[in-house]
Amino acid sequence: MKYVKVFSDFAEDIEALSDEEAGRLFRAMLAYAEDGTEPSLTGAERILWPSVRKTIDRQGDAYQKKCVSAQNARASLSDISRDESDIREKNLISENETLISEQEEDEDEEEDEDKDEEEKKKEEILYSVEEEKRPRTDFQGIIADFNRLCPSLPRVKSVSEARKKAIRARLTMYSRDPFERTERSSFLRGDNDRNWRADFDWIIRDRSMARILDGAYDDKTPKARGAPVAERRRQQPDDLAILEALVNGG
């Protein structure tokens, strides 16, 4: 095939490439279209090459079909009498044009599907790159910190996917301070009317985390043995915090 059909929106696909990478890609396209030479690409252009090669192969197939159709049309015309040749020629040309038009429509549909697939692959590649750039979360280290800093609470033995998701969303923002404040809270350690205790999953909820950091569950004053009931009540967290903890955690 002596040509390569390139649409204007292909510029969006190669926008992320350098001029050198784009040049190598175009040279590879021309060489492959002419004699099927498979290029050896080393830059970012190699990501686009599979879909580009598929497009060139499809264009080559369409070109061959057009050539065969034209040859068949000429062969048919040679067997037709001169008196009928004009009418038959027009009909054949019309049919050939219709066939080519249908082939081009099919080609456009396939190209759209390939573009969608290519966009999906590029999104997956970009996501993978972003994931690699993103700091690694030390899930085991965070669990170990919780077990060490909150000995009064139920120990965590495993890290589920749900916990990983919550850790990424909360603890990378709030650090490990909530564990220390939870352990300092008499109420969260179980000193309440229902003997309810906080646990790891409750702590890393968004609302729970915010309330802990706001000091809603902090002991108001150091708790003394034998203190009057009214004084012990003043040492408890505010009523709203208690209600939220018991309803959401209990």
C-alpha positions as CSV (number, residue, x, y, z in Angstrom):
1,M,0.0,0.0,0.0
2,K,1.4,3.4,-1.1
3,Y,-0.4,5.6,1.4
4,V,-1.6,5.9,5.0
5,K,-4.8,7.6,5.9
6,V,-4.4,9.8,8.9
7,F,-7.4,11.7,10.4
8,S,-7.0,15.1,12.1
9,D,-8.0,13.8,15.5
10,F,-4.9,11.6,15.5
11,A,-3.1,14.8,16.7
12,E,-4.8,14.3,20.1
13,D,-3.4,10.8,20.3
14,I,0.2,12.0,19.8
15,E,-0.1,15.2,21.8
16,A,1.8,13.6,24.7
17,L,4.7,12.5,22.4
18,S,7.8,14.6,21.8
19,D,8.6,15.7,18.3
20,E,11.2,13.0,18.1
21,E,8.8,10.3,19.2
22,A,6.1,11.5,16.8
23,G,8.6,11.5,14.0
24,R,9.7,7.9,14.7
25,L,6.1,6.9,14.8
26,F,5.2,8.4,11.4
27,R,8.3,6.9,9.8
28,A,7.3,3.5,11.3
29,M,3.8,3.9,9.9
30,L,5.0,4.7,6.4
31,A,7.5,1.8,6.4
32,Y,4.9,-0.7,7.7
33,A,2.3,0.4,5.1
34,E,4.8,0.0,2.2
35,D,6.3,-3.4,3.0
36,G,5.1,-4.6,6.4
37,T,8.3,-3.8,8.2
38,E,7.8,-4.1,11.9
39,P,9.5,-1.2,13.7
40,S,11.7,-1.3,16.8
41,L,10.3,1.5,18.9
42,T,11.8,2.5,22.3
43,G,10.0,5.6,23.4
44,A,6.5,6.4,24.5
45,E,5.3,6.0,20.9
46,R,5.4,2.2,21.4
47,I,2.3,2.5,23.5
48,L,0.3,3.8,20.5
49,W,1.9,1.4,17.9
50,P,-0.5,-1.6,18.4
51,S,-3.6,0.4,17.7
52,V,-1.8,2.3,14.8
53,R,-0.7,-1.0,13.3
54,K,-4.2,-2.4,13.5
55,T,-5.5,0.7,11.7
56,I,-3.0,0.4,8.9
57,D,-3.8,-3.3,8.5
58,R,-7.5,-2.5,8.2
59,Q,-6.8,0.2,5.6
60,G,-4.6,-2.2,3.7
61,D,-7.4,-4.8,3.6
62,A,-9.9,-2.1,2.5
63,Y,-7.4,-1.0,-0.3
64,Q,-7.0,-4.6,-1.5
65,K,-10.8,-5.1,-1.6
66,K,-11.1,-1.9,-3.7
67,C,-8.5,-3.2,-6.1
68,V,-10.1,-6.5,-6.4
69,S,-13.5,-4.9,-6.9
70,A,-12.1,-2.6,-9.6
71,Q,-10.4,-5.6,-11.4
72,N,-13.6,-7.6,-11.3
73,A,-15.5,-4.6,-12.7
74,R,-13.0,-4.3,-15.6
75,A,-13.1,-8.0,-16.3
76,S,-16.9,-7.9,-16.4
77,L,-17.0,-5.0,-18.7
78,S,-14.7,-6.7,-21.2
79,D,-17.4,-9.5,-21.7
80,I,-20.2,-7.0,-22.3
81,S,-21.1,-5.9,-25.7
82,R,-20.2,-2.4,-26.8
83,D,-23.9,-1.5,-27.1
84,E,-24.6,-2.4,-23.5
85,S,-21.3,-1.3,-22.1
86,D,-22.3,2.2,-21.1
87,I,-25.3,1.1,-19.1
88,R,-23.5,-1.9,-17.5
89,E,-20.5,0.2,-16.7
90,K,-22.6,2.8,-14.9
91,N,-24.4,0.1,-12.9
92,L,-21.1,-1.6,-12.0
93,I,-19.5,1.7,-11.0
94,S,-22.6,2.5,-8.9
95,E,-22.5,-0.9,-7.2
96,N,-18.7,-0.5,-6.7
97,E,-19.1,2.9,-5.2
98,T,-21.9,1.6,-2.9
99,L,-19.6,-1.3,-1.8
100,I,-16.7,1.1,-1.2
101,S,-19.0,3.4,0.8
102,E,-20.3,0.5,2.9
103,Q,-16.7,-0.6,3.5
104,E,-15.6,2.9,4.5
105,E,-18.6,3.1,6.9
106,D,-17.6,-0.3,8.4
107,E,-14.0,1.0,8.6
108,D,-15.1,4.2,10.4
109,E,-17.1,2.1,12.9
110,E,-14.1,-0.1,13.6
111,E,-11.9,2.9,14.0
112,D,-14.3,4.4,16.5
113,E,-14.3,1.1,18.4
114,D,-10.5,1.0,18.3
115,K,-10.4,4.6,19.5
116,D,-12.6,3.8,22.5
117,E,-10.5,0.8,23.3
118,E,-7.3,2.9,22.9
119,E,-8.7,5.6,25.2
120,K,-9.5,2.9,27.8
121,K,-6.0,1.5,27.6
122,K,-4.5,5.0,27.9
123,E,-6.6,5.7,31.0
124,E,-5.4,2.4,32.5
125,I,-1.8,3.3,31.7
126,L,-2.2,6.8,33.2
127,Y,-3.9,5.3,36.3
128,S,-1.0,2.8,36.7
129,V,1.5,5.6,36.4
130,E,-0.3,7.7,39.0
131,E,-0.6,4.7,41.3
132,E,3.2,4.2,41.0
133,K,3.8,7.9,41.8
134,R,1.4,7.8,44.8
135,P,3.2,7.3,48.1
136,R,2.8,3.7,49.4
137,T,0.5,3.3,52.4
138,D,2.0,1.3,55.2
139,F,-1.1,-0.6,56.1
140,Q,0.7,-3.1,58.4
141,G,2.5,-0.3,60.1
142,I,-0.7,1.6,60.8
143,I,-2.4,-1.5,62.2
144,A,0.7,-2.1,64.4
145,D,0.5,1.5,65.7
146,F,-3.1,1.0,66.5
147,N,-2.5,-2.2,68.4
148,R,0.4,-0.6,70.3
149,L,-1.2,2.8,71.0
150,C,-4.7,1.4,71.9
151,P,-4.1,-1.6,74.2
152,S,-7.5,-1.1,75.8
153,L,-9.3,-1.7,72.5
154,P,-9.9,-4.9,70.5
155,R,-6.8,-5.8,68.5
156,V,-6.8,-5.8,64.7
157,K,-5.5,-9.0,63.2
158,S,-6.1,-8.5,59.4
159,V,-6.3,-5.8,56.8
160,S,-9.3,-6.2,54.5
161,E,-9.9,-4.2,51.3
162,A,-12.5,-2.1,53.0
163,R,-10.1,-1.2,55.8
164,K,-7.4,-0.4,53.2
165,K,-9.8,2.0,51.4
166,A,-10.7,3.7,54.7
167,I,-7.1,4.0,55.8
168,R,-6.2,5.7,52.5
169,A,-9.1,8.1,52.8
170,R,-8.5,9.0,56.5
171,L,-5.2,8.2,58.0
172,T,-3.0,9.7,55.2
173,M,-4.8,13.0,56.1
174,Y,-5.1,12.7,59.9
175,S,-1.9,10.7,60.7
176,R,-2.0,8.5,63.8
177,D,-3.1,11.1,66.4
178,P,-6.6,9.7,66.6
179,F,-5.3,6.5,68.1
180,E,-3.5,8.3,70.9
181,R,-6.6,10.5,71.7
182,T,-8.9,7.5,71.6
183,E,-6.7,5.6,74.2
184,R,-6.7,8.7,76.4
185,S,-10.6,8.9,76.4
186,S,-12.2,7.0,79.3
187,F,-15.5,6.9,77.4
188,L,-14.0,5.4,74.2
189,R,-12.2,2.8,76.4
190,G,-15.5,1.5,77.7
191,D,-16.2,3.7,80.8
192,N,-19.8,4.4,79.9
193,D,-23.3,3.1,80.8
194,R,-23.3,0.4,78.1
195,N,-19.7,-0.7,78.5
196,W,-19.3,0.0,74.8
197,R,-15.8,0.4,73.5
198,A,-14.5,1.9,70.3
199,D,-12.7,-0.3,67.8
200,F,-10.5,0.3,64.8
201,D,-13.3,0.3,62.2
202,W,-15.3,2.8,64.2
203,I,-12.3,5.1,64.7
204,I,-11.5,5.4,60.9
205,R,-15.1,6.3,60.0
206,D,-15.1,9.9,58.6
207,R,-17.5,11.3,61.2
208,S,-15.9,9.4,64.1
209,M,-12.4,10.6,63.1
210,A,-13.5,14.2,62.9
211,R,-15.3,14.1,66.3
212,I,-12.2,12.4,67.9
213,L,-9.9,15.1,66.5
214,D,-12.3,17.8,67.6
215,G,-11.9,16.6,71.2
216,A,-15.6,15.5,71.6
217,Y,-14.6,12.4,73.5
218,D,-11.7,13.9,75.6
219,D,-11.9,13.5,79.3
220,K,-12.6,17.0,80.7
221,T,-10.6,16.7,83.9
222,P,-8.4,14.0,85.5
223,K,-10.8,11.4,87.0
224,A,-10.4,10.9,90.7
225,R,-11.6,7.8,92.6
226,G,-14.6,8.4,94.8
227,A,-15.5,11.6,93.1
228,P,-19.1,12.7,93.4
229,V,-21.5,11.6,90.7
230,A,-22.0,15.1,89.5
231,E,-18.3,15.6,89.1
232,R,-17.9,12.3,87.2
233,R,-20.6,13.4,84.8
234,R,-18.7,16.6,84.1
235,Q,-15.7,14.6,83.2
236,Q,-17.6,12.7,80.4
237,P,-17.7,13.9,76.8
238,D,-20.6,16.1,75.6
239,D,-24.0,14.4,75.3
240,L,-24.2,14.7,71.5
241,A,-20.8,12.9,71.2
242,I,-22.0,10.1,73.5
243,L,-25.2,9.6,71.6
244,E,-23.4,9.5,68.2
245,A,-20.9,7.0,69.5
246,L,-23.5,4.7,71.0
247,V,-25.8,4.8,68.0
248,N,-23.1,4.5,65.4
249,G,-20.8,2.2,67.3
250,G,-23.1,0.2,69.5
